[in-house]
Amino acid sequence: MSGSGTLYFIATPIGNLSDITYRAVETLRSVEVLACEDTRRTGRLLKHLGIHVSRLIVANSHNEASASAEIIELLKQGIDVGLVTDAGMPGISDPGERVASAVIESGEKLTVIPGSSAPVSALVVSGLSTGRYVMEGFLPRKGRERSDRLDRIAMEESTSIMLESPKRIGITLDELAKVCGKSRKAVVVRELTKLHEEITRGSLEELIEKFKNGTKGEIVLLVSGASPPEIDDSQILIEIKKARDRGLSRRDAIDAVSGALKIAHNRVYELALTIDF
């Protein structure tokens, strides 16, 4: 049977402390226990806000499993618990994902207090397409896993969002240029919402020149999606004929080919009219 406690995922500022929401402040004041990534950093935030929380517990990438069990036990006792990370939204390239899964699995209550998120904020100011995007987080550091991820980013048609260290940004830009092409558009968002915020837009080649020796601060790196491959009329006609040979009607064949090749329905329709069936 579920207890009456609730776990609150609370977003905290990614830089400028004024970005804390009223609801986040109210929730921090109301919870009896606060799980955090680093008690020192969270302690400084609480001091700035003039908030005292009765009990702080650590929930970071090293102890998320045991922290989840402790949080669930508190919830079962009817105790409200807040969860924060050092900055931004818990669970997004920060601890919290495993806690959420465990709490949901246990049947206890979980809700979110929305607010700052570095990846989404960087996407908005990047100028790149926001219609579809992929959150890659931190890339693997080396080996086949890293090269495979870079290859997938090169083929991805949505905007890719990555987090990178200031010392490795030049290396990552160089590797992306090799797989994506030097002309691919990209944006480096540095120190977002902070005093020295910097947004650098350009081609990968241009960004390599600026950041080849690294930089300072927290970074979000965004790369524009790949252009869809060009499909010529002859290939479309072949696919239409194949669809018809499978017994599809002209209309169904047009729908099938348009969907499979991800091209405009009208283009397939016009080409279908040139074929005698």
Secondary structure, DSSP 4 states (H G I P E B T S, - for coil): ---S-EEEEE-B-SS-GGG--HHHHHHHHH-SEEEES-HHHHHHHHHHHT---SEEEE--TTTHHHHHHHHHHHHHTT--EEEE-SSB-TTSSSTTHHHHHHHHHHT-EEEEE----HHHHHHHHH-S--SSEEEEEEPPSSHHHHHHHHHHHHH-SSEEEEEE-TTTHHHHHHHHHHHH-TTSEEEEEESTTSTT-EEEEEEHHHHHHHHTT---S-EEEEEPPPPPPP--HHHHHHHHHHHHHTT--HHHHHHHHHHHHT--HHHHHHHHTTS--
